[in-house]
Amino acid sequence: MEFARVAAMAAVVVVHAYSPLVSTIHADLGGPTWWTANVVDAALRWCVAVFVMISGALLLRPRDEEPGDFYRKRWARIGVPLVVWTVAYLAWHQWREGTDLSHALSQAASGSPSIHLYFLYVIAGLYLFTPFLRTVVAHTSRTGLWWFAGAALAVGFADQALALADGAGGVTAVTRFVPFLGYYLLGWLLLNTDSGPRAVRTGVVVFILGVAGTAAGAGAAALSEGEWGTGGEYFYDFLSPPMILAGVGAYLTLRAAGTRLAQARSPMAETARRVVSAVAGLSFGVYLVHVMVLYTLRDLWGMPEGFLTLFAAAGYAVATAVISLVLVALAQRVPLVRATV
């Protein structure tokens, strides 16, 4: 799972570096630069789904642990960062963009104080029900769990599809986790399936189909609307059918790659394992801080025009990842600050 976590962390950074091109802030819709960015973005949108599946794989194994003990451990891991970084990003956006207090409170109530922090609210909600889901996992057949996961994904898919209709509800900080419940269960179920060559081939094929469907669907929707809007965003959302395929395919492929790395016996493999383990320990903090780093770099240096925008986005992604890793590594050495990353 460490290998998958590192890959998902890197994917998140690249997605946020390229997303302004896809949303036509720094690229013209339908041009070669836009299509390239669309393919890159679509190929990495599985990142949050994989993060959720990793959490399910690690936490849904039935074990003797009282709910109170579980909540105390998880609060230290997710609760403190949720509060601290919600306040930090709301203050940062207010300073950077001049948002007013009512807008900030609305963003916090929706569980999205910044473009990436909704993930904390998703995980917090899933953690809340994990002790009870463990009981379900322990006393339900695998067939029953597959039906449960499928039904949960279907609910998430339907919720997302219905949200396309004007005025059809919305999400809040306390309900953001619900559509992701299917991914959470899938993480556990797929962890305990065969990870041999056949599973890898299946994962790769499913991943390619999902990415192709996402890129093509988003492109067709945006071109038909004449702008980047709800149609393109629907295909990019984590519960559109092609994105579900991409997420499952990426998880299966990364799980197999991580298993092979863990089993390899060579000096190079040992070095790789140490690097992956070290970076995995920093990944949560990188997820939290990278948006501030990325936006600050873009504010300072801007974006070029034309095809060079693609290279600038790649450069910003690399610089953001390196700077974020250094910042988090330093923060983890400070007694009180380490609790926030």
C-alpha positions in Angstrom: 0.0 0.0 0.0 2.9 2.4 0.5 3.8 2.3 -3.2 0.1 3.0 -4.1 0.1 5.9 -1.6 3.2 7.5 -3.0 1.8 7.2 -6.6 -1.5 8.7 -5.6 0.2 11.6 -3.9 2.3 12.3 -7.0 -0.9 12.1 -9.1 -2.7 14.6 -7.0 0.1 17.2 -7.4 0.2 16.7 -11.2 -3.6 16.9 -11.5 -3.7 20.2 -9.7 -0.8 21.5 -11.8 -2.7 20.7 -15.1 -6.3 21.4 -14.1 -6.1 25.1 -14.9 -5.2 24.1 -18.5 -8.2 21.8 -18.7 -10.6 24.3 -17.3 -9.3 26.7 -20.0 -7.7 29.2 -17.7 -4.4 28.7 -19.4 -5.3 26.9 -22.6 -7.9 27.3 -25.4 -10.6 24.7 -25.5 -10.1 22.1 -28.2 -6.5 23.0 -29.1 -3.6 20.6 -28.9 -2.4 22.0 -25.6 -5.9 21.6 -24.1 -6.2 18.0 -25.4 -2.8 17.1 -24.1 -3.6 18.5 -20.6 -7.0 16.7 -20.8 -5.3 13.3 -21.4 -2.8 13.9 -18.6 -5.4 15.0 -16.1 -7.8 12.2 -17.0 -4.9 9.6 -16.7 -4.3 10.7 -13.1 -7.8 11.4 -11.7 -7.9 8.0 -10.0 -5.8 9.5 -7.2 -8.5 10.2 -4.6 -10.3 7.0 -5.3 -7.1 5.1 -4.7 -6.5 7.0 -1.5 -9.9 6.0 -0.2 -9.4 2.4 -1.3 -6.1 2.3 0.5 -7.8 3.5 3.7 -10.5 0.8 3.3 -7.8 -1.9 2.8 -5.9 -0.9 5.9 -8.8 -0.2 8.3 -11.7 -2.6 7.5 -9.9 -5.8 8.5 -11.9 -7.1 11.5 -10.0 -6.8 14.8 -10.6 -6.5 18.5 -10.7 -2.7 19.0 -13.2 -0.8 20.9 -14.9 2.1 19.0 -13.6 4.6 21.6 -10.0 3.4 21.1 -10.4 3.6 17.3 -11.8 7.2 17.5 -9.1 8.4 19.8 -6.4 7.1 17.4 -8.1 8.4 14.3 -8.8 11.8 15.8 -5.1 12.3 16.4 -4.5 11.3 12.8 -7.3 13.1 10.9 -9.2 15.3 13.3 -6.5 17.7 14.3 -5.3 18.3 10.7 -8.9 18.7 9.5 -9.5 21.6 12.0 -6.0 23.2 11.6 -5.9 23.1 7.8 -9.5 24.2 7.4 -8.7 27.3 9.3 -5.4 27.8 7.6 -6.8 27.5 4.1 -9.8 29.7 4.8 -7.4 32.4 6.1 -5.0 31.9 3.2 -7.8 32.2 0.6 -9.1 35.3 2.3 -5.6 36.9 2.2 -4.9 35.8 -1.4 -8.3 36.3 -3.0 -10.1 38.6 -0.6 -13.0 36.2 0.1 -15.4 37.5 2.8 -16.4 35.7 6.0 -19.8 34.5 4.9 -18.2 32.8 1.8 -15.5 31.2 4.0 -18.1 29.8 6.4 -20.2 28.5 3.5 -17.1 26.7 2.1 -16.4 25.2 5.5 -20.0 24.0 5.9 -19.9 22.4 2.5 -16.8 20.5 3.5 -14.6 22.1 0.8 -12.6 25.0 2.3 -10.1 24.5 -0.5 -10.0 22.5 -3.7 -8.5 19.4 -2.0 -9.5 19.5 1.6 -12.9 17.8 0.9 -10.8 14.6 1.2 -10.4 15.2 4.9 -14.1 15.4 5.4 -14.6 12.2 3.3 -12.1 10.3 5.3 -13.5 11.6 8.6 -17.0 10.4 7.7 -15.7 7.0 6.7 -13.7 6.7 9.9 -16.9 7.5 11.9 -18.6 4.4 10.6 -15.5 2.1 10.4 -16.0 0.3 13.7 -19.5 -0.8 12.5 -18.4 -1.6 9.0 -15.8 -3.9 10.5 -18.7 -5.9 12.0 -20.4 -6.0 8.7 -17.2 -7.2 7.0 -16.6 -9.9 9.7 -20.2 -11.3 9.4 -21.0 -10.9 5.8 -20.1 -13.3 2.9 -17.8 -11.9 0.2 -20.7 -12.1 -2.2 -22.7 -10.0 0.1 -19.9 -7.5 0.5 -19.6 -7.3 -3.3 -23.3 -6.5 -3.5 -22.9 -3.9 -0.7 -19.9 -2.2 -2.5 -21.8 -2.3 -5.8 -24.9 -0.8 -4.3 -22.8 1.9 -2.6 -21.1 2.8 -5.8 -24.4 2.9 -7.6 -25.7 5.4 -5.0 -22.7 7.5 -5.5 -23.0 7.4 -9.3 -26.7 8.3 -9.1 -26.0 11.1 -6.6 -23.5 12.6 -9.0 -25.7 12.2 -12.1 -28.7 13.8 -10.4 -26.5 16.7 -9.3 -26.3 17.7 -12.9 -29.9 18.9 -12.7 -30.3 22.5 -11.6 -31.1 22.9 -8.0 -30.9 19.1 -7.2 -29.5 19.3 -3.7 -25.8 19.3 -2.7 -23.4 18.0 -0.2 -22.3 19.3 3.2 -19.3 18.6 5.5 -21.2 15.7 7.1 -22.4 14.0 4.0 -19.3 14.2 1.7 -18.2 10.7 2.6 -21.4 8.9 1.5 -20.7 8.6 -2.2 -17.2 7.2 -1.4 -18.4 4.4 0.7 -18.3 2.0 -2.2 -14.6 2.8 -2.9 -13.9 2.2 0.8 -15.3 -1.3 0.7 -13.7 -2.0 -2.6 -10.3 -1.3 -1.1 -10.8 -4.2 1.4 -12.3 -6.6 -1.1 -9.7 -6.0 -3.8 -6.9 -6.3 -1.3 -7.9 -9.9 -0.7 -8.1 -11.0 -4.4 -5.4 -12.6 -6.5 -2.6 -10.2 -7.4 -1.0 -12.4 -10.1 -0.5 -11.7 -13.8 -4.1 -12.1 -14.7 -5.2 -9.5 -12.1 -2.5 -7.2 -13.4 -3.7 -7.6 -17.0 -7.3 -7.0 -15.9 -6.2 -3.9 -13.9 -4.3 -2.4 -16.9 -7.1 -3.0 -19.3 -9.8 -1.6 -17.0 -7.5 1.4 -16.3 -7.0 2.2 -20.0 -10.7 1.9 -20.7 -11.5 4.2 -17.8 -8.9 6.8 -18.8 -9.9 6.8 -22.4 -13.6 7.1 -21.5 -12.8 10.0 -19.1 -10.7 11.9 -21.6 -13.0 11.3 -24.6 -16.2 11.9 -22.6 -14.9 15.1 -21.0 -13.6 16.4 -24.4 -16.9 15.6 -26.2 -19.0 17.2 -23.5 -16.9 20.4 -23.3 -16.8 20.8 -27.1 -20.6 20.3 -27.4 -21.2 22.9 -24.7 -18.6 25.3 -26.2 -16.9 25.7 -22.8 -15.5 23.7 -19.9 -18.6 23.3 -17.8 -20.8 20.7 -16.0 -20.5 18.1 -18.8 -16.8 17.9 -18.6 -16.7 18.1 -14.9 -19.2 15.2 -14.7 -16.7 12.9 -16.5 -13.9 14.1 -14.3 -15.8 13.5 -11.1 -14.7 10.5 -9.1 -18.0 8.6 -9.5 -18.6 8.8 -13.2 -18.5 5.3 -14.8 -15.2 5.8 -16.6 -13.6 7.2 -13.5 -14.8 4.2 -11.4 -13.1 2.0 -14.0 -9.9 4.0 -13.9 -9.8 4.0 -10.1 -10.3 0.3 -9.8 -7.7 -0.4 -12.6 -5.2 1.9 -11.0 -5.6 0.3 -7.6 -5.2 -3.2 -8.9 -2.1 -2.3 -10.9 -0.5 -0.3 -8.1 -1.2 -3.1 -5.6 0.5 -5.6 -7.8 3.5 -3.3 -8.4 3.8 -2.7 -4.7 3.6 -6.4 -3.9 6.4 -7.2 -6.4 8.6 -4.4 -4.9 8.0 -5.8 -1.4 9.0 -9.3 -2.6 12.0 -8.4 -4.7 15.4 -9.4 -3.3 18.2 -7.1 -4.5 20.1 -4.1 -3.2 18.3 -1.9 -5.7 14.9 -3.1 -4.5 15.9 -2.6 -0.9 16.9 1.0 -1.6 13.6 1.5 -3.5 11.6 0.2 -0.6 13.3 2.6 1.8 12.7 5.5 -0.4 9.0 4.6 -0.9 8.5 4.0 2.8 10.1 7.4 3.6 8.0 9.3 1.0 4.8 7.4 2.0 5.3 8.7 5.6 5.3 12.3 4.2 2.4 11.8 1.7 -0.4 13.0 4.0 1.4 16.2 4.8 2.3 16.8 1.2 -1.4 16.4 0.3 -2.3 19.0 2.8 0.4 21.6 2.0 0.9 21.3 -1.7 -1.9 23.6 -2.9 -0.4 26.5 -1.0 3.0 25.7 -2.5 1.7 25.3 -6.1 -0.4 28.4 -6.1 2.4 30.5 -4.6 4.8 29.3 -7.3 2.3 30.2 -10.0 1.6 33.6 -8.4 5.3 34.4 -8.4 6.3 33.1 -11.8 3.1 33.0 -13.8 2.3 30.8 -16.8 3.6 31.1 -20.4 1.3 30.9 -23.4 0.8 28.2 -26.0 2.4 24.8 -25.8 5.0 25.9 -23.3 2.2 25.9 -20.7 2.4 22.1 -20.6 6.1 22.2 -19.7 5.5 24.9 -17.1 2.8 22.8 -15.5 5.1 19.9 -15.3 7.9 22.0 -13.8 5.5 23.4 -11.2 4.4 19.9 -10.3 7.9 18.7 -9.8 8.9 21.9 -7.8 5.8 21.6 -5.7 6.4 18.0 -4.9 10.0 18.6 -3.8 9.3 21.7 -1.8 6.3 20.1 -0.1 8.3 17.0 0.8 11.0 19.2 2.4 8.5 21.3 4.3 6.6 18.3 5.7 9.9 16.5 6.6 10.9 19.6 8.6 7.4 20.0 10.1 7.5 16.4 11.4 10.5 17.3 13.5 8.7 20.0 15.4 6.8 18.6 18.4 3.5 20.4 18.1 3.5 21.0 14.3 4.0 17.3 13.5 0.4 16.6 14.8 -1.0 18.6 11.9 0.8 16.7 9.1 
